Amino acid sequence: MDADYNLGNLVEEVKDELQDESYDDNRIIRYINQTYFETFGELPYSFFEKVYKYETIDSGQMQLPNDFESMIKVVVELDKMKMPLRYLEPSKYFQAYEGEKVYRYTVIGNEVHFKLPDDFNCDGNDEELDDFYTLKLYYMAKPAKLVNATDKPLIPSEYGEILVLGALERAERRRGNYDFAQIFENRKNELITNMSLRYGPRQLNGENRAKPPVHIRINEV
């Protein structure tokens, strides 16, 4: 990742394009964040895919990651064994008998509840009872607000210009320069379209294929 790709440098880029070093930093940061959040309304971009690991020796529950948005799958691992857990709705999960919960999980509130066989960690040898297994949560993360100068957006650095253009669009509209604002908006939307083609939902056996920019106007959310 580009070491210079962070909130502080994005703010400086916006100031440079506005040709106004005195422009309020807090306003620019607000414009950048507004652009950041509005960019992710429809597509599950691949760069939001994350894996969270949790180790334990028993069934139970765990807190969801702070940036959790939606689950992809849950897998439990021990040595070379891997077993996906099946999802049950909370009402069905808590109503089911213990045996019916095996290799199942549910999400309620801010927790994941999961159930494994009682002898999952033991094959008749008590020494194995202390073996930890790893629960892996594959999930879609949500973008966190950019606050500190060193904060890095989840948008790939090659598309960081989207955030700059969105801030410029808002700044020029506030200045009353609607023609300039429209130019910045059009360019921003071209990049968003290009990014959606490159990093959007995976097709063709999961491969992401880069596409050239497509000049399609996308209505602003």
C-alpha positions in Angstrom: 0.0 0.0 0.0 1.2 3.5 -0.8 2.7 4.9 2.4 1.6 8.4 1.4 -2.0 7.4 0.9 -3.8 8.7 4.0 -6.2 11.4 5.1 -3.6 14.0 5.7 -2.3 13.9 2.2 -5.8 13.7 0.7 -6.6 17.0 2.5 -3.5 18.6 1.1 -4.4 17.4 -2.5 -7.8 19.1 -2.1 -6.3 22.3 -0.9 -3.8 22.3 -3.8 -6.6 21.8 -6.4 -8.6 24.6 -4.7 -5.5 26.8 -4.7 -6.4 27.8 -1.2 -4.1 26.7 1.6 -6.4 28.4 4.1 -9.4 26.3 3.3 -10.8 24.8 6.5 -9.4 21.3 7.2 -12.4 20.1 9.1 -14.7 21.0 6.2 -12.5 19.2 3.7 -12.3 16.1 6.0 -16.1 16.2 6.3 -16.4 16.3 2.4 -13.9 13.4 2.1 -15.9 11.3 4.5 -19.2 12.1 2.9 -17.7 11.0 -0.4 -16.2 7.9 1.2 -19.5 6.6 2.7 -21.7 7.4 -0.3 -19.4 5.5 -2.6 -20.3 2.2 -1.0 -24.1 1.8 -1.2 -24.7 -1.0 -3.6 -21.7 -3.2 -4.4 -19.9 -5.6 -2.1 -16.4 -4.6 -3.1 -13.8 -7.2 -2.7 -11.5 -4.9 -0.7 -14.1 -5.0 2.1 -13.6 -8.8 2.5 -11.9 -9.6 5.8 -11.1 -12.7 8.0 -11.3 -12.5 11.8 -9.7 -15.3 13.8 -10.9 -16.4 17.3 -9.3 -19.1 19.3 -11.1 -21.1 22.1 -11.3 -24.6 23.5 -15.1 -24.8 23.8 -18.4 -23.8 22.2 -19.7 -20.4 23.2 -20.0 -16.9 21.9 -17.7 -14.2 20.7 -18.0 -10.5 19.9 -18.3 -9.4 16.3 -15.4 -7.3 14.9 -16.0 -3.6 15.3 -16.1 -3.1 11.5 -18.5 -6.1 10.9 -21.2 -5.5 8.4 -22.4 -8.8 7.0 -21.3 -12.5 7.2 -19.9 -14.5 4.4 -19.2 -17.8 6.2 -17.9 -19.2 9.5 -15.3 -22.0 9.5 -13.8 -23.9 12.4 -10.3 -25.4 12.2 -8.3 -27.8 14.3 -5.0 -29.1 13.0 -5.8 -30.2 9.4 -9.5 -30.4 9.9 -11.8 -27.7 8.5 -15.5 -27.6 9.0 -17.9 -24.8 7.8 -20.6 -23.9 10.3 -24.2 -23.6 9.1 -26.2 -20.6 10.0 -29.5 -20.9 12.0 -31.9 -18.0 12.7 -31.6 -16.9 16.3 -35.1 -18.2 17.2 -34.3 -21.7 15.7 -30.8 -21.8 17.2 -31.9 -21.2 20.8 -34.9 -23.5 20.5 -32.9 -26.4 19.1 -31.7 -29.3 21.3 -27.9 -29.4 21.9 -27.3 -32.1 19.3 -29.2 -30.2 16.7 -26.9 -27.2 17.2 -23.7 -29.0 16.4 -21.7 -27.2 13.7 -24.2 -24.4 13.7 -24.0 -20.7 14.6 -26.2 -17.7 14.8 -25.7 -13.9 15.1 -27.7 -11.9 17.5 -27.1 -8.5 18.9 -23.3 -8.0 18.6 -22.4 -11.6 19.2 -21.8 -14.8 17.3 -23.1 -17.9 19.1 -21.6 -21.2 18.0 -21.9 -24.9 18.9 -19.5 -27.8 18.3 -19.6 -31.4 19.4 -18.7 -31.9 23.1 -15.9 -34.3 22.1 -14.6 -32.1 19.2 -11.3 -31.6 21.0 -11.0 -35.1 22.4 -10.5 -38.5 20.8 -10.4 -40.4 24.0 -7.1 -38.8 25.1 -7.5 -36.3 27.9 -4.3 -34.6 26.9 -6.1 -33.2 23.8 -8.6 -31.3 25.9 -6.4 -28.2 25.9 -6.0 -28.0 22.2 -7.3 -24.7 20.8 -9.4 -24.6 17.7 -9.7 -21.6 15.5 -12.9 -20.0 14.5 -12.6 -18.0 11.3 -15.2 -15.4 10.4 -15.2 -14.4 6.7 -17.2 -11.2 6.5 -17.8 -7.9 4.8 -16.4 -4.9 6.6 -17.9 -1.4 6.7 -15.8 1.7 6.2 -14.8 3.5 9.3 -14.8 7.3 9.5 -11.5 8.9 8.6 -10.4 11.0 11.5 -6.6 11.1 12.0 -4.1 12.3 9.4 -2.6 8.8 9.2 -5.9 7.0 8.6 -6.0 5.1 5.3 -9.2 4.6 3.3 -10.1 1.1 2.3 -10.5 2.3 -1.3 -7.4 1.1 -3.2 -4.9 3.9 -3.6 -5.2 3.9 -7.4 -8.8 5.1 -6.9 -8.1 7.5 -4.0 -8.8 10.4 -6.5 -12.5 9.6 -6.0 -12.3 11.1 -2.5 -10.4 14.2 -3.7 -12.9 14.8 -6.6 -15.9 14.3 -4.2 -14.4 16.9 -1.8 -13.7 19.3 -4.7 -17.2 18.9 -6.0 -18.7 19.9 -2.7 -16.3 22.7 -2.1 -16.9 24.3 -5.5 -20.7 23.9 -5.1 -20.4 25.7 -1.8 -18.5 28.5 -3.6 -21.2 28.7 -6.2 -19.0 27.3 -9.0 -21.5 24.8 -10.3 -19.8 24.2 -13.6 -16.6 23.2 -11.9 -18.6 21.1 -9.4 -20.2 19.2 -12.4 -16.8 18.6 -14.0 -15.5 17.1 -10.7 -18.7 15.0 -10.3 -18.5 13.6 -13.8 -14.8 12.5 -13.3 -15.6 11.1 -9.9 -18.4 9.0 -11.3 -16.2 7.7 -14.1 -13.7 6.4 -11.6 -16.4 4.9 -9.5 -17.7 3.0 -12.5 -14.2 1.8 -13.3 -13.7 0.7 -9.7 -17.0 -1.2 -9.7 -15.9 -3.1 -12.8 -12.5 -4.0 -11.4 -13.4 -4.6 -7.7 -17.1 -5.3 -7.8 -18.9 -8.7 -7.3 -16.7 -11.5 -8.5 -17.5 -13.4 -11.6 -15.7 -15.8 -13.9 -14.6 -18.2 -11.2 -13.8 -15.5 -8.7 -11.3 -13.6 -10.8 -11.3 -9.8 -10.8 -10.6 -8.4 -14.2 -9.5 -4.8 -14.8 -11.6 -2.8 -17.2 -11.0 0.5 -18.9 -13.1 3.5 -17.7 -16.7 3.5 -18.9 -18.2 6.9 -19.4 -21.6 6.3 -17.8 -23.3 8.9 -15.6 -24.1 7.5 -12.1 -26.7 9.4 -10.1 -25.3 10.6 -6.8 -26.7 8.8 -3.8 
